[in-house]
Amino acid sequence: MAEIPPLRTVQRALILFSSLGGWWFAGVIMAVPPLAARVAVASMGITSEAMRGRWFSWFICAFLLGAACGGFVFGWLGDRYGRSRALGWSICTYSFLAGACYFAKSPEQMLVLWFLACTGVGGAWPNGISLASEALPKVSRPWLAGVFGTTANLGLMTLSSLAYLFHVNGNNWRWVMLVAASPAVLGLVVLFLVPESPRWLEEQQTRPLAKKRLRVGVSEVFRPPLLGYTIIGILLGAVPLIGNWGASNWLVPWSNQVEEQVGKHGLSAATQWVKSGGATLGSLLGGWLASQFGRRSTYFLVSLVSLSSSFYIFHNLSPMDGEFLVWVFFQGFVGTIYFGWLPLYLPELFPTRVRATGTGVTFNWGRLATAVTVLVSGQLMLAFHGNYARVGQWTCLVYVLGMLVICFAPDTTSKDFVAIRDRIEK
């Protein structure tokens, strides 16, 4: 068995830069529907506000379903063929297909392309976090989890800043797709220059090929003894996703609607930027808070405060109120502490050989549940005649589910749980 040489400092830096960069640009992709979907379909002949809101929900649903499918496929590819390869394939997928949306002539064409593009977003998360954590074992995991949670929000802020400077409207929205295509350069760099995870390489050498092919797959995390952990992970991943994409995300098109009504340029971009700014801090602190106050207690308290904040915004405020952006910042901060918490907690549920698969499955099955919720919220848009606030009032109740589920989740830092996971690894 050949000895695997340790990574040099420059190789570790390249891995960290590439993993974070892939998730940063995934954040740029996430920012496209809130900023451009509504005006894009309007330019294609959709005149009803309720139908524009419904199309917005379909684009969010396409993102969630595409990312979920991508998480399964690219997570499996990462365990089978290597983390760095799968990360590079993921980045190229979301870049090239998002760029193809520039040429869309109808909402239907754009919807299909957007779904395909977002499969790459789903693959970037499990492979990026697995590659970085395995290549940098001495780096504090809470710190690394917080940084990963932050980078996507920096991507959201990047596109929001550009949209504030260069107003996105029905006549010029296609430039956003060109920005979304730019990470293709990073994808090629990852494929040709980024080294593989040493731990993954060791796993390939120490396990017979036939046994690897038998055991490394999505089906293993849906069988005992991992099934229970997978279900818990799916539910814990679904709550913040539904809270963000099915509830808080309506704040931006709501602001865009008011922006057009009163002629206040930049209101929707400012809402997205402020929300993402709060989210940047929340994601950064999520891993640290979990390590200081405990995984389960942190999740419970974040769910409680997120419920209270979003309920107040949708029931008592309007985008034109002076305190609206302050509360949007706070909701962005609290509601995305989860996304610094999840990169810390979800990988801890699974042994090394299925870590990328398990992480991808738990997070991305949450996306499937969120997609269903977003479809329902699209129907609510029709029922409430384009009233964004009414939709948010109902969808924010998902945080109650989070407070219930976390009570049944395992403490992944306990010696008993670690011993069980080690036995499963063997």
C-alpha positions, 0 to 999 in steps of 0.5 A, a space after each residue: 500500500 503506497 504511502 500518501 504524502 501529507 499536504 503542503 501548506 500551499 495545497 491546504 490553502 488552495 483547498 480552503 480557497 476553492 471550497 469557500 470560493 465554490 460556496 461563495 459563488 453558490 451564494 451568488 446563484 441563490 441571490 438571482 431569483 429574489 433579485 431578478 425572477 420577478 422582473 424577468 417573468 414580467 418582461 416575458 409577458 406575466 402581468 398579474 402580481 399574483 402570477 409573478 409571485 407564483 412564478 417566483 415560488 416556482 423558481 425557488 422550488 426549482 432551486 431547491 429541487 435542483 440542489 437536492 438532486 445535485 446533493 444526492 448525485 454529487 455527494 455520491 460522486 464525491 464519496 466514489 471519485 473524490 471530493 475535489 473532482 466532484 466540487 469542480 464538476 459542481 461549480 462548472 455545472 451551476 456556472 455554465 447552466 446559469 449562464 445559459 439562462 441569459 438566452 431564455 425566451 420564456 419563463 418555462 425555458 428559464 425554469 428548466 435551465 435554472 433547475 439544472 444549474 442548481 444541481 451544481 449548488 447542491 453538490 458544492 456544499 457537501 463536497 466543499 465542507 467534506 474536502 476542507 474538514 478532511 484536508 484541514 483536520 487541525 483547524 477548529 471545526 466550529 470556526 470552519 463551519 461558521 466560515 462556510 455558513 458565512 461565505 454563501 451570504 457574502 455571495 448574496 451580498 455581492 450580487 445585491 451590491 451589484 443590483 443596487 449599483 446597476 438597477 435590475 429591471 425588465 429591460 436589463 435583467 440578463 446581465 445578472 446571468 452573466 455574473 452567475 456564469 463567471 465562477 466557471 473559471 474557479 470550477 476549472 481551477 478546482 478540476 485541474 489544480 486542487 489536490 484530493 482529500 488525504 483522508 479520502 485517499 486513505 479510505 480508498 486504499 484501506 477498503 477493498 474495491 468490491 466492498 467500497 462499491 457495495 457500501 458507498 452509496 446513498 442507500 446505506 444512509 437509509 438503512 440501520 444503523 444510520 437511518 435514524 440519524 438520517 431522518 433527524 438530520 433531514 428534519 433539522 436541515 429542513 426547518 431553516 431552509 423552509 424558514 429562509 426560502 419559504 418565509 423570509 425570502 418573501 421579504 425581497 419580492 415584497 420590497 420589489 413590489 413596493 419599490 415599483 409602487 412608490 418609485 423608490 429605487 434600490 429598496 429590494 436590493 437594499 432588503 436583500 443586502 441587509 438580510 444577507 449582511 445579518 446572515 453573514 454574521 449569524 452564519 459565522 457565529 453559528 458553529 461557535 455558538 453551538 460549541 459554546 452553548 451546546 448543539 441542541 440548546 443553540 438550535 432550540 433558542 434560534 428557532 424560538 427567536 426566529 419565530 418571534 422575529 419573523 412573526 413580528 415583521 410580517 404582522 406589524 411592518 411594511 417595507 416603507 417603515 423606517 424600522 423595516 430594514 433593521 428587523 430584516 437585518 435581525 431576522 437575517 442574523 438569527 435565521 441563519 445561525 442555523 447555517 453555521 450550525 449545520 456544517 458543524 452538526 450534520 457531518 458529525 452524524 456520519 462515519 467517514 466513508 459516507 460523510 459526504 453522502 450523508 451530509 448531502 442527503 440530510 441537507 438536500 432532503 430538507 430542500 425537498 421538503 422546502 420545495 413542497 412548502 414553497 409550492 404551497 406558498 405559491 398557491 397562497 399567493 393566489 389565495 391572498 391575491 399577491 399579498 406577500 405579508 400574508 404568505 409570510 405570516 403562515 410559513 414562518 410557523 415552521 420554526 415551531 417544528 424545529 423546537 420539537 425535533 431538536 429535542 429528539 436529536 443525539 448529542 454528537 459530542 458525547 462519548 457514547 455517540 462517538 463510540 457508536 459512530 466508530 463501531 459503525 465505521 468498522 
